[in-house]
């Protein structure tokens, strides 16, 4: 993986996933190491971010590296009309690795094609979020003890949710059974369902939240993303479609865990937070270890 950009989760193989997971386990045991001394990582966030940006920064800082970049395109020369290509080519002169979030699908792939240093996609529109996917795989492996043959419910915005798109593509390698729970307006796009069918992966579609909770090993809840809707009325129709409450977890499997890429709005009630099956905050911490693994692998340090 040395010097190899990470743009789509499909850029990595099953063996690569397992290598990252093994390395993340190493960093969880020893998160503070001075192995990135002299290395500079640029974080270019053209869209708002809390967990992704801060976990990347935490990952680099704990390993002795340095962070440069911006958290808002309005504070960069993009506001003056600078092209994405020129931004990438300029920032690459100052850094060893670029981490980029951008609202336009395909922007990260383009950046990787023009950049002389590796690029990590921290989210491009509704397309991909591969580092979130890898931390999700790590979280699933930690909580279930395995990745193979799991029953996974994906809940909420399955149309625009880049986290569920990446997770689906990665889990194809581990033969899960999927349950898609969403309003009709936000169903999983056909291209992803066709990929499952081509790989012999079973999936079922539901509109009711409680339809398959009792069989689930993983319940992966996503926010209805207001910013992805061009028509405000469409968002109003679906914004509170699902609210997971603690009482709904009665009778579910003891090993079941609830994941969420965060931020949360209303889709998980706060009364779930104290349930041992709620795993979304430890999941966020796992992002530091996983991103340490990704960065050091790409830079050829681990």
PALUM-879753 format. One record per residue (C-alpha): chain; x, y, z. Coordinates in Angstrom, 2 decimals, decimal comma. Example, Ala and Ser with C-alpha at 12.3 -4.5 7.8 and 13.67 -1.06 7.14 Angstrom:
! residues 2
<r><ch>A</ch><px>12,30</px><py>-4,50</py><pz>7,80</pz></r>
<r><ch>A</ch><px>13,67</px><py>-1,06</py><pz>7,14</pz></r>
! end
This chain:
! residues 302
<r><ch>A</ch><px>0,00</px><py>0,00</py><pz>0,00</pz></r>
<r><ch>A</ch><px>3,06</px><py>2,28</py><pz>0,11</pz></r>
<r><ch>A</ch><px>2,50</px><py>5,54</py><pz>-1,81</pz></r>
<r><ch>A</ch><px>-0,92</px><py>4,29</py><pz>-2,95</pz></r>
<r><ch>A</ch><px>-3,86</px><py>6,71</py><pz>-2,74</pz></r>
<r><ch>A</ch><px>-7,04</px><py>5,53</py><pz>-1,01</pz></r>
<r><ch>A</ch><px>-10,00</px><py>6,89</py><pz>-2,96</pz></r>
<r><ch>A</ch><px>-12,56</px><py>4,08</py><pz>-2,98</pz></r>
<r><ch>A</ch><px>-12,85</px><py>1,15</py><pz>-0,61</pz></r>
<r><ch>A</ch><px>-12,57</px><py>-1,05</py><pz>-3,71</pz></r>
<r><ch>A</ch><px>-8,99</px><py>0,21</py><pz>-4,12</pz></r>
<r><ch>A</ch><px>-8,11</px><py>-2,20</py><pz>-1,28</pz></r>
<r><ch>A</ch><px>-8,51</px><py>-5,98</py><pz>-1,22</pz></r>
<r><ch>A</ch><px>-9,77</px><py>-8,24</py><pz>1,56</pz></r>
<r><ch>A</ch><px>-6,14</px><py>-8,88</py><pz>2,52</pz></r>
<r><ch>A</ch><px>-5,55</px><py>-5,11</py><pz>2,70</pz></r>
<r><ch>A</ch><px>-8,57</px><py>-4,72</py><pz>5,01</pz></r>
<r><ch>A</ch><px>-7,21</px><py>-7,38</py><pz>7,33</pz></r>
<r><ch>A</ch><px>-3,76</px><py>-5,78</py><pz>7,30</pz></r>
<r><ch>A</ch><px>-5,24</px><py>-2,42</py><pz>8,30</pz></r>
<r><ch>A</ch><px>-7,32</px><py>-4,06</py><pz>11,05</pz></r>
<r><ch>A</ch><px>-4,24</px><py>-5,86</py><pz>12,42</pz></r>
<r><ch>A</ch><px>-2,25</px><py>-2,63</py><pz>12,38</pz></r>
<r><ch>A</ch><px>-5,11</px><py>-0,72</py><pz>14,05</pz></r>
<r><ch>A</ch><px>-5,04</px><py>-3,30</py><pz>16,84</pz></r>
<r><ch>A</ch><px>-1,35</px><py>-2,52</py><pz>17,26</pz></r>
<r><ch>A</ch><px>-2,02</px><py>1,22</py><pz>17,51</pz></r>
<r><ch>A</ch><px>-4,88</px><py>0,72</py><pz>19,95</pz></r>
<r><ch>A</ch><px>-2,40</px><py>-0,98</py><pz>22,29</pz></r>
<r><ch>A</ch><px>0,20</px><py>1,76</py><pz>21,74</pz></r>
<r><ch>A</ch><px>-1,38</px><py>4,89</py><pz>20,18</pz></r>
<r><ch>A</ch><px>1,48</px><py>7,26</py><pz>21,03</pz></r>
<r><ch>A</ch><px>4,65</px><py>6,65</py><pz>19,01</pz></r>
<r><ch>A</ch><px>7,15</px><py>9,05</py><pz>17,48</pz></r>
<r><ch>A</ch><px>7,23</px><py>7,44</py><pz>14,04</pz></r>
<r><ch>A</ch><px>5,92</px><py>10,31</py><pz>11,87</pz></r>
<r><ch>A</ch><px>8,58</px><py>12,80</py><pz>12,91</pz></r>
<r><ch>A</ch><px>9,40</px><py>15,02</py><pz>9,95</pz></r>
<r><ch>A</ch><px>6,24</px><py>14,01</py><pz>8,06</pz></r>
<r><ch>A</ch><px>3,56</px><py>16,56</py><pz>7,12</pz></r>
<r><ch>A</ch><px>-0,06</px><py>15,61</py><pz>6,43</pz></r>
<r><ch>A</ch><px>-2,31</px><py>18,19</py><pz>4,74</pz></r>
<r><ch>A</ch><px>-6,03</px><py>18,10</py><pz>5,56</pz></r>
<r><ch>A</ch><px>-8,11</px><py>19,89</py><pz>2,94</pz></r>
<r><ch>A</ch><px>-11,74</px><py>20,03</py><pz>4,05</pz></r>
<r><ch>A</ch><px>-13,99</px><py>21,74</py><pz>1,51</pz></r>
<r><ch>A</ch><px>-16,99</px><py>20,49</py><pz>3,57</pz></r>
<r><ch>A</ch><px>-17,58</px><py>20,65</py><pz>7,34</pz></r>
<r><ch>A</ch><px>-16,28</px><py>17,79</py><pz>9,44</pz></r>
<r><ch>A</ch><px>-15,74</px><py>17,05</py><pz>13,11</pz></r>
<r><ch>A</ch><px>-14,90</px><py>13,37</py><pz>13,67</pz></r>
<r><ch>A</ch><px>-13,09</px><py>12,67</py><pz>10,41</pz></r>
<r><ch>A</ch><px>-10,90</px><py>15,75</py><pz>10,51</pz></r>
<r><ch>A</ch><px>-10,15</px><py>15,64</py><pz>14,22</pz></r>
<r><ch>A</ch><px>-9,45</px><py>11,89</py><pz>14,25</pz></r>
<r><ch>A</ch><px>-6,99</px><py>12,33</py><pz>11,37</pz></r>
<r><ch>A</ch><px>-5,33</px><py>15,18</py><pz>13,24</pz></r>
<r><ch>A</ch><px>-5,27</px><py>13,18</py><pz>16,46</pz></r>
<r><ch>A</ch><px>-3,81</px><py>10,19</py><pz>14,62</pz></r>
<r><ch>A</ch><px>-0,98</px><py>12,28</py><pz>13,16</pz></r>
<r><ch>A</ch><px>-0,27</px><py>14,18</py><pz>16,37</pz></r>
<r><ch>A</ch><px>-0,07</px><py>11,00</py><pz>18,46</pz></r>
<r><ch>A</ch><px>2,54</px><py>9,65</py><pz>16,02</pz></r>
<r><ch>A</ch><px>4,69</px><py>12,79</py><pz>16,08</pz></r>
<r><ch>A</ch><px>3,77</px><py>14,21</py><pz>12,66</pz></r>
<r><ch>A</ch><px>2,55</px><py>17,67</py><pz>11,69</pz></r>
<r><ch>A</ch><px>-0,77</px><py>18,85</py><pz>10,27</pz></r>
<r><ch>A</ch><px>-1,39</px><py>21,70</py><pz>7,82</pz></r>
<r><ch>A</ch><px>-4,48</px><py>22,61</py><pz>5,82</pz></r>
<r><ch>A</ch><px>-7,87</px><py>24,28</py><pz>6,09</pz></r>
<r><ch>A</ch><px>-11,27</px><py>23,46</py><pz>7,53</pz></r>
<r><ch>A</ch><px>-13,34</px><py>25,65</py><pz>5,22</pz></r>
<r><ch>A</ch><px>-12,87</px><py>26,39</py><pz>1,53</pz></r>
<r><ch>A</ch><px>-13,81</px><py>30,01</py><pz>2,27</pz></r>
<r><ch>A</ch><px>-10,53</px><py>30,40</py><pz>4,15</pz></r>
<r><ch>A</ch><px>-8,47</px><py>29,15</py><pz>1,19</pz></r>
<r><ch>A</ch><px>-7,57</px><py>30,51</py><pz>-2,24</pz></r>
<r><ch>A</ch><px>-10,49</px><py>28,54</py><pz>-3,66</pz></r>
<r><ch>A</ch><px>-12,57</px><py>31,56</py><pz>-2,65</pz></r>
<r><ch>A</ch><px>-10,43</px><py>33,61</py><pz>-5,05</pz></r>
<r><ch>A</ch><px>-11,18</px><py>31,22</py><pz>-7,90</pz></r>
<r><ch>A</ch><px>-8,23</px><py>28,84</py><pz>-7,65</pz></r>
<r><ch>A</ch><px>-8,92</px><py>25,49</py><pz>-9,34</pz></r>
<r><ch>A</ch><px>-8,87</px><py>22,18</py><pz>-7,47</pz></r>
<r><ch>A</ch><px>-5,89</px><py>21,11</py><pz>-9,57</pz></r>
<r><ch>A</ch><px>-3,85</px><py>24,15</py><pz>-8,60</pz></r>
<r><ch>A</ch><px>-4,78</px><py>23,75</py><pz>-4,93</pz></r>
<r><ch>A</ch><px>-3,67</px><py>20,11</py><pz>-4,94</pz></r>
<r><ch>A</ch><px>-0,45</px><py>20,77</py><pz>-6,85</pz></r>
<r><ch>A</ch><px>0,45</px><py>23,60</py><pz>-4,48</pz></r>
<r><ch>A</ch><px>-0,34</px><py>21,80</py><pz>-1,24</pz></r>
<r><ch>A</ch><px>1,55</px><py>18,73</py><pz>-2,45</pz></r>
<r><ch>A</ch><px>4,72</px><py>20,84</py><pz>-2,41</pz></r>
<r><ch>A</ch><px>4,34</px><py>21,24</py><pz>1,36</pz></r>
<r><ch>A</ch><px>3,19</px><py>17,77</py><pz>2,41</pz></r>
<r><ch>A</ch><px>3,82</px><py>14,02</py><pz>2,26</pz></r>
<r><ch>A</ch><px>0,14</px><py>13,04</py><pz>2,18</pz></r>
<r><ch>A</ch><px>-3,13</px><py>14,85</py><pz>1,42</pz></r>
<r><ch>A</ch><px>-6,42</px><py>14,05</py><pz>3,17</pz></r>
<r><ch>A</ch><px>-9,34</px><py>15,66</py><pz>1,32</pz></r>
<r><ch>A</ch><px>-13,09</px><py>16,03</py><pz>1,79</pz></r>
<r><ch>A</ch><px>-15,02</px><py>17,60</py><pz>-1,06</pz></r>
<r><ch>A</ch><px>-18,75</px><py>17,89</py><pz>-1,93</pz></r>
<r><ch>A</ch><px>-18,31</px><py>16,82</py><pz>-5,57</pz></r>
<r><ch>A</ch><px>-18,37</px><py>13,11</py><pz>-6,41</pz></r>
<r><ch>A</ch><px>-15,20</px><py>12,07</py><pz>-8,20</pz></r>
<r><ch>A</ch><px>-13,17</px><py>15,01</py><pz>-6,89</pz></r>
<r><ch>A</ch><px>-10,93</px><py>12,78</py><pz>-4,77</pz></r>
<r><ch>A</ch><px>-10,14</px><py>10,51</py><pz>-7,73</pz></r>
<r><ch>A</ch><px>-9,27</px><py>13,55</py><pz>-9,81</pz></r>
<r><ch>A</ch><px>-7,05</px><py>14,91</py><pz>-7,03</pz></r>
<r><ch>A</ch><px>-5,18</px><py>11,61</py><pz>-6,83</pz></r>
<r><ch>A</ch><px>-4,56</px><py>11,70</py><pz>-10,59</pz></r>
<r><ch>A</ch><px>-2,93</px><py>15,14</py><pz>-10,51</pz></r>
<r><ch>A</ch><px>-1,18</px><py>14,93</py><pz>-7,14</pz></r>
<r><ch>A</ch><px>2,50</px><py>13,90</py><pz>-6,85</pz></r>
<r><ch>A</ch><px>1,82</px><py>12,68</py><pz>-3,27</pz></r>
<r><ch>A</ch><px>-0,79</px><py>10,14</py><pz>-2,13</pz></r>
<r><ch>A</ch><px>-4,37</px><py>11,33</py><pz>-1,55</pz></r>
<r><ch>A</ch><px>-6,80</px><py>9,90</py><pz>0,99</pz></r>
<r><ch>A</ch><px>-10,49</px><py>10,44</py><pz>0,31</pz></r>
<r><ch>A</ch><px>-12,21</px><py>11,72</py><pz>3,46</pz></r>
<r><ch>A</ch><px>-15,57</px><py>11,82</py><pz>1,66</pz></r>
<r><ch>A</ch><px>-16,55</px><py>12,96</py><pz>-1,84</pz></r>
<r><ch>A</ch><px>-20,21</px><py>13,93</py><pz>-2,03</pz></r>
<r><ch>A</ch><px>-22,54</px><py>10,93</py><pz>-1,79</pz></r>
<r><ch>A</ch><px>-19,95</px><py>8,65</py><pz>-3,34</pz></r>
<r><ch>A</ch><px>-17,33</px><py>7,12</py><pz>-1,01</pz></r>
<r><ch>A</ch><px>-15,88</px><py>7,38</py><pz>2,50</pz></r>
<r><ch>A</ch><px>-13,25</px><py>4,62</py><pz>2,59</pz></r>
<r><ch>A</ch><px>-11,50</px><py>5,52</py><pz>5,86</pz></r>
<r><ch>A</ch><px>-14,86</px><py>5,52</py><pz>7,67</pz></r>
<r><ch>A</ch><px>-15,48</px><py>2,13</py><pz>6,13</pz></r>
<r><ch>A</ch><px>-12,18</px><py>0,76</py><pz>7,43</pz></r>
<r><ch>A</ch><px>-12,89</px><py>2,00</py><pz>10,95</pz></r>
<r><ch>A</ch><px>-16,36</px><py>0,44</py><pz>10,64</pz></r>
<r><ch>A</ch><px>-14,78</px><py>-2,90</py><pz>9,67</pz></r>
<r><ch>A</ch><px>-12,47</px><py>-2,59</py><pz>12,66</pz></r>
<r><ch>A</ch><px>-15,44</px><py>-1,84</py><pz>14,92</pz></r>
<r><ch>A</ch><px>-17,42</px><py>-4,78</py><pz>13,58</pz></r>
<r><ch>A</ch><px>-14,46</px><py>-7,14</py><pz>14,02</pz></r>
<r><ch>A</ch><px>-13,91</px><py>-5,90</py><pz>17,59</pz></r>
<r><ch>A</ch><px>-17,52</px><py>-6,34</py><pz>18,63</pz></r>
<r><ch>A</ch><px>-18,35</px><py>-9,55</py><pz>16,76</pz></r>
<r><ch>A</ch><px>-14,98</px><py>-11,32</py><pz>16,77</pz></r>
<r><ch>A</ch><px>-15,32</px><py>-11,86</py><pz>13,03</pz></r>
<r><ch>A</ch><px>-16,39</px><py>-10,25</py><pz>9,78</pz></r>
<r><ch>A</ch><px>-17,81</px><py>-13,27</py><pz>7,95</pz></r>
<r><ch>A</ch><px>-21,47</px><py>-14,30</py><pz>7,68</pz></r>
<r><ch>A</ch><px>-23,00</px><py>-11,48</py><pz>9,71</pz></r>
<r><ch>A</ch><px>-26,55</px><py>-10,15</py><pz>9,59</pz></r>
<r><ch>A</ch><px>-26,33</px><py>-6,39</py><pz>9,00</pz></r>
<r><ch>A</ch><px>-29,12</px><py>-3,80</py><pz>9,02</pz></r>
<r><ch>A</ch><px>-28,44</px><py>-0,52</py><pz>7,25</pz></r>
<r><ch>A</ch><px>-30,90</px><py>2,15</py><pz>8,37</pz></r>
<r><ch>A</ch><px>-31,80</px><py>5,62</py><pz>7,09</pz></r>
<r><ch>A</ch><px>-30,29</px><py>7,45</py><pz>4,12</pz></r>
<r><ch>A</ch><px>-29,14</px><py>4,65</py><pz>1,85</pz></r>
<r><ch>A</ch><px>-29,34</px><py>6,75</py><pz>-1,31</pz></r>
<r><ch>A</ch><px>-26,90</px><py>9,53</py><pz>-0,43</pz></r>
<r><ch>A</ch><px>-25,09</px><py>7,84</py><pz>2,46</pz></r>
<r><ch>A</ch><px>-21,48</px><py>7,42</py><pz>1,33</pz></r>
<r><ch>A</ch><px>-20,64</px><py>5,49</py><pz>4,51</pz></r>
<r><ch>A</ch><px>-23,13</px><py>2,72</py><pz>3,74</pz></r>
<r><ch>A</ch><px>-22,05</px><py>2,57</py><pz>0,10</pz></r>
<r><ch>A</ch><px>-18,44</px><py>1,97</py><pz>1,12</pz></r>
<r><ch>A</ch><px>-19,39</px><py>-0,51</py><pz>3,85</pz></r>
<r><ch>A</ch><px>-21,57</px><py>-2,52</py><pz>1,47</pz></r>
<r><ch>A</ch><px>-18,76</px><py>-2,82</py><pz>-1,08</pz></r>
<r><ch>A</ch><px>-16,25</px><py>-3,92</py><pz>1,55</pz></r>
<r><ch>A</ch><px>-18,57</px><py>-6,45</py><pz>3,20</pz></r>
<r><ch>A</ch><px>-19,16</px><py>-8,19</py><pz>-0,12</pz></r>
<r><ch>A</ch><px>-15,86</px><py>-9,93</py><pz>0,69</pz></r>
<r><ch>A</ch><px>-17,32</px><py>-11,44</py><pz>3,89</pz></r>
<r><ch>A</ch><px>-20,66</px><py>-12,90</py><pz>2,74</pz></r>
<r><ch>A</ch><px>-23,13</px><py>-11,01</py><pz>4,96</pz></r>
<r><ch>A</ch><px>-26,91</px><py>-10,86</py><pz>4,77</pz></r>
<r><ch>A</ch><px>-28,09</px><py>-7,26</py><pz>4,40</pz></r>
<r><ch>A</ch><px>-31,37</px><py>-5,69</py><pz>5,47</pz></r>
<r><ch>A</ch><px>-31,94</px><py>-2,24</py><pz>3,97</pz></r>
<r><ch>A</ch><px>-34,33</px><py>-0,09</py><pz>6,02</pz></r>
<r><ch>A</ch><px>-35,21</px><py>3,23</py><pz>4,40</pz></r>
<r><ch>A</ch><px>-38,02</px><py>5,36</py><pz>3,00</pz></r>
<r><ch>A</ch><px>-38,69</px><py>4,70</py><pz>-0,68</pz></r>
<r><ch>A</ch><px>-37,19</px><py>8,08</py><pz>-1,51</pz></r>
<r><ch>A</ch><px>-33,87</px><py>7,03</py><pz>0,04</pz></r>
<r><ch>A</ch><px>-33,52</px><py>3,40</py><pz>-1,01</pz></r>
<r><ch>A</ch><px>-30,15</px><py>1,85</py><pz>-1,78</pz></r>
<r><ch>A</ch><px>-29,23</px><py>2,73</py><pz>-5,41</pz></r>
<r><ch>A</ch><px>-29,62</px><py>-0,07</py><pz>-7,94</pz></r>
<r><ch>A</ch><px>-25,91</px><py>-0,13</py><pz>-8,80</pz></r>
<r><ch>A</ch><px>-25,08</px><py>-1,35</py><pz>-5,30</pz></r>
<r><ch>A</ch><px>-27,89</px><py>-3,91</py><pz>-5,28</pz></r>
<r><ch>A</ch><px>-26,64</px><py>-5,21</py><pz>-8,63</pz></r>
<r><ch>A</ch><px>-23,17</px><py>-5,60</py><pz>-7,11</pz></r>
<r><ch>A</ch><px>-24,63</px><py>-7,72</py><pz>-4,31</pz></r>
<r><ch>A</ch><px>-26,56</px><py>-9,86</py><pz>-6,77</pz></r>
<r><ch>A</ch><px>-23,45</px><py>-10,38</py><pz>-8,89</pz></r>
<r><ch>A</ch><px>-21,63</px><py>-11,66</py><pz>-5,79</pz></r>
<r><ch>A</ch><px>-24,45</px><py>-13,86</py><pz>-4,50</pz></r>
<r><ch>A</ch><px>-25,09</px><py>-11,70</py><pz>-1,42</pz></r>
<r><ch>A</ch><px>-28,62</px><py>-11,82</py><pz>0,02</pz></r>
<r><ch>A</ch><px>-30,40</px><py>-8,57</py><pz>0,78</pz></r>
<r><ch>A</ch><px>-33,90</px><py>-7,57</py><pz>1,83</pz></r>
<r><ch>A</ch><px>-35,60</px><py>-4,17</py><pz>1,69</pz></r>
<r><ch>A</ch><px>-37,92</px><py>-2,84</py><pz>4,39</pz></r>
<r><ch>A</ch><px>-39,65</px><py>0,40</py><pz>5,28</pz></r>
<r><ch>A</ch><px>-40,29</px><py>-0,49</py><pz>8,95</pz></r>
<r><ch>A</ch><px>-37,43</px><py>-0,02</py><pz>11,42</pz></r>
<r><ch>A</ch><px>-38,36</px><py>-2,96</py><pz>13,63</pz></r>
<r><ch>A</ch><px>-38,69</px><py>-5,38</py><pz>10,71</pz></r>
<r><ch>A</ch><px>-35,36</px><py>-7,14</py><pz>11,20</pz></r>
<r><ch>A</ch><px>-33,77</px><py>-5,84</py><pz>14,42</pz></r>
<r><ch>A</ch><px>-34,14</px><py>-9,13</py><pz>16,31</pz></r>
<r><ch>A</ch><px>-31,95</px><py>-11,02</py><pz>13,82</pz></r>
<r><ch>A</ch><px>-29,28</px><py>-8,33</py><pz>13,48</pz></r>
<r><ch>A</ch><px>-25,66</px><py>-8,59</py><pz>14,55</pz></r>
<r><ch>A</ch><px>-24,96</px><py>-5,01</py><pz>13,46</pz></r>
<r><ch>A</ch><px>-27,46</px><py>-2,16</py><pz>13,16</pz></r>
<r><ch>A</ch><px>-25,80</px><py>0,65</py><pz>11,22</pz></r>
<r><ch>A</ch><px>-27,88</px><py>3,83</py><pz>11,53</pz></r>
<r><ch>A</ch><px>-27,35</px><py>6,89</py><pz>9,32</pz></r>
<r><ch>A</ch><px>-28,55</px><py>10,46</py><pz>9,45</pz></r>
<r><ch>A</ch><px>-31,04</px><py>11,80</py><pz>6,89</pz></r>
<r><ch>A</ch><px>-28,72</px><py>14,34</py><pz>5,25</pz></r>
<r><ch>A</ch><px>-30,49</px><py>17,63</py><pz>4,70</pz></r>
<r><ch>A</ch><px>-27,55</px><py>18,99</py><pz>2,69</pz></r>
<r><ch>A</ch><px>-28,00</px><py>16,31</py><pz>-0,01</pz></r>
<r><ch>A</ch><px>-31,56</px><py>17,37</py><pz>-0,91</pz></r>
<r><ch>A</ch><px>-32,14</px><py>19,85</py><pz>-3,71</pz></r>
<r><ch>A</ch><px>-35,82</px><py>20,16</py><pz>-2,74</pz></r>
<r><ch>A</ch><px>-36,47</px><py>21,16</py><pz>0,91</pz></r>
<r><ch>A</ch><px>-39,92</px><py>19,57</py><pz>0,85</pz></r>
<r><ch>A</ch><px>-38,42</px><py>16,18</py><pz>0,03</pz></r>
<r><ch>A</ch><px>-36,27</px><py>16,43</py><pz>3,15</pz></r>
<r><ch>A</ch><px>-39,26</px><py>17,42</py><pz>5,27</pz></r>
<r><ch>A</ch><px>-41,10</px><py>14,28</py><pz>4,12</pz></r>
<r><ch>A</ch><px>-38,41</px><py>11,89</py><pz>5,38</pz></r>
<r><ch>A</ch><px>-36,40</px><py>13,72</py><pz>8,06</pz></r>
<r><ch>A</ch><px>-37,79</px><py>11,79</py><pz>11,04</pz></r>
<r><ch>A</ch><px>-38,58</px><py>8,52</py><pz>9,31</pz></r>
<r><ch>A</ch><px>-36,77</px><py>6,40</py><pz>11,89</pz></r>
<r><ch>A</ch><px>-35,98</px><py>6,98</py><pz>15,55</pz></r>
<r><ch>A</ch><px>-34,31</px><py>4,05</py><pz>17,30</pz></r>
<r><ch>A</ch><px>-35,38</px><py>3,90</py><pz>20,96</pz></r>
<r><ch>A</ch><px>-34,08</px><py>1,82</py><pz>23,82</pz></r>
<r><ch>A</ch><px>-37,31</px><py>-0,16</py><pz>24,21</pz></r>
<r><ch>A</ch><px>-36,94</px><py>-1,38</py><pz>20,60</pz></r>
<r><ch>A</ch><px>-33,79</px><py>-3,26</py><pz>21,62</pz></r>
<r><ch>A</ch><px>-35,68</px><py>-5,69</py><pz>23,87</pz></r>
<r><ch>A</ch><px>-35,34</px><py>-9,22</py><pz>22,56</pz></r>
<r><ch>A</ch><px>-32,43</px><py>-8,40</py><pz>20,24</pz></r>
<r><ch>A</ch><px>-29,31</px><py>-10,58</py><pz>20,14</pz></r>
<r><ch>A</ch><px>-26,84</px><py>-10,13</py><pz>23,00</pz></r>
<r><ch>A</ch><px>-23,97</px><py>-9,58</py><pz>20,58</pz></r>
<r><ch>A</ch><px>-25,85</px><py>-6,95</py><pz>18,54</pz></r>
<r><ch>A</ch><px>-24,15</px><py>-3,57</py><pz>18,39</pz></r>
<r><ch>A</ch><px>-25,43</px><py>-0,23</py><pz>17,09</pz></r>
<r><ch>A</ch><px>-23,07</px><py>1,77</py><pz>14,88</pz></r>
<r><ch>A</ch><px>-23,48</px><py>5,29</py><pz>13,52</pz></r>
<r><ch>A</ch><px>-20,90</px><py>7,37</py><pz>11,59</pz></r>
<r><ch>A</ch><px>-22,20</px><py>10,49</py><pz>13,39</pz></r>
<r><ch>A</ch><px>-23,26</px><py>13,26</py><pz>13,68</pz></r>
<r><ch>A</ch><px>-26,54</px><py>12,14</py><pz>15,15</pz></r>
<r><ch>A</ch><px>-29,67</px><py>14,27</py><pz>14,85</pz></r>
<r><ch>A</ch><px>-32,89</px><py>12,48</py><pz>15,89</pz></r>
<r><ch>A</ch><px>-32,38</px><py>8,99</py><pz>14,47</pz></r>
<r><ch>A</ch><px>-31,07</px><py>7,45</py><pz>17,72</pz></r>
<r><ch>A</ch><px>-32,81</px><py>8,52</py><pz>20,90</pz></r>
<r><ch>A</ch><px>-30,47</px><py>9,52</py><pz>23,73</pz></r>
<r><ch>A</ch><px>-31,99</px><py>6,78</py><pz>25,91</pz></r>
<r><ch>A</ch><px>-30,07</px><py>4,27</py><pz>23,77</pz></r>
<r><ch>A</ch><px>-26,73</px><py>5,76</py><pz>24,83</pz></r>
<r><ch>A</ch><px>-26,58</px><py>3,89</py><pz>28,15</pz></r>
<r><ch>A</ch><px>-27,41</px><py>0,54</py><pz>26,56</pz></r>
<r><ch>A</ch><px>-24,38</px><py>-1,77</py><pz>26,25</pz></r>
<r><ch>A</ch><px>-25,36</px><py>-2,33</py><pz>22,62</pz></r>
<r><ch>A</ch><px>-24,68</px><py>1,33</py><pz>21,75</pz></r>
<r><ch>A</ch><px>-21,22</px><py>1,43</py><pz>20,18</pz></r>
<r><ch>A</ch><px>-21,12</px><py>4,68</py><pz>18,18</pz></r>
<r><ch>A</ch><px>-18,84</px><py>6,62</py><pz>20,54</pz></r>
<r><ch>A</ch><px>-16,22</px><py>3,83</py><pz>20,85</pz></r>
<r><ch>A</ch><px>-16,61</px><py>3,53</py><pz>17,07</pz></r>
<r><ch>A</ch><px>-15,49</px><py>7,16</py><pz>16,74</pz></r>
<r><ch>A</ch><px>-12,40</px><py>6,44</py><pz>18,88</pz></r>
<r><ch>A</ch><px>-11,58</px><py>3,49</py><pz>16,65</pz></r>
<r><ch>A</ch><px>-11,19</px><py>6,05</py><pz>13,88</pz></r>
<r><ch>A</ch><px>-7,94</px><py>7,28</py><pz>15,41</pz></r>
<r><ch>A</ch><px>-6,33</px><py>3,83</py><pz>15,46</pz></r>
<r><ch>A</ch><px>-7,58</px><py>2,94</py><pz>11,99</pz></r>
<r><ch>A</ch><px>-6,38</px><py>6,21</py><pz>10,48</pz></r>
<r><ch>A</ch><px>-3,01</px><py>5,76</py><pz>12,14</pz></r>
<r><ch>A</ch><px>-2,87</px><py>2,39</py><pz>10,37</pz></r>
<r><ch>A</ch><px>-3,88</px><py>3,89</py><pz>7,02</pz></r>
<r><ch>A</ch><px>-1,40</px><py>6,80</py><pz>7,18</pz></r>
<r><ch>A</ch><px>1,57</px><py>4,69</py><pz>8,23</pz></r>
<r><ch>A</ch><px>0,78</px><py>2,04</py><pz>5,60</pz></r>
<r><ch>A</ch><px>0,59</px><py>4,59</py><pz>2,80</pz></r>
<r><ch>A</ch><px>3,77</px><py>6,34</py><pz>3,94</pz></r>
<r><ch>A</ch><px>5,55</px><py>2,98</py><pz>4,14</pz></r>
<r><ch>A</ch><px>6,35</px><py>3,32</py><pz>7,84</pz></r>
<r><ch>A</ch><px>4,43</px><py>0,23</py><pz>9,01</pz></r>
! end
